[in-house]
């Protein structure tokens, strides 16, 4: 059974890693599907996001990191995925993800959405918080893996 965990991952956070690592225990194959995200102004390029994810997740044999562009449903079909993995930190996240799961049931009949909550230690982390705190010179070492940290520092100029 193959699962997809889609997102922008700008950057990959320890919260994302927590969800992905737990999904990797549930499913023999997991694709971290990194969205091109034309609709967002990302801090990191697609290639940078792919590299960071591959470095941070290199110890997981059943995980593959791939880029996708366009409709997630098309990518999921092309990958032969049976499951979409989503992480939720709050009720607001849950409401949004529940709506998306309903849409995906129509777009991807037979593909299930599995919602995981991150561990308590990483629950407050979001990519937006990481980018903003790092931009202002704050300590994000507890929010991202050691492979991501220097890349954030380089973006802020040191």
Secondary structure, DSSP 4 states (H G I P E B T S, - for coil): -EEEEEE--TT--HHHHHHHHHHHHH-SEEEEEEE--TTS--SS-HHHHHHHHHHHTTT-TTEEEEEE-S-HHHHHHHHT-SEEEEEESSHHHHHHHHHHHHHHHHHSTTPEEEEEEPPGGGTT--HHHHHHHHHTT---TTTS-HHHHHHHHHHHT-
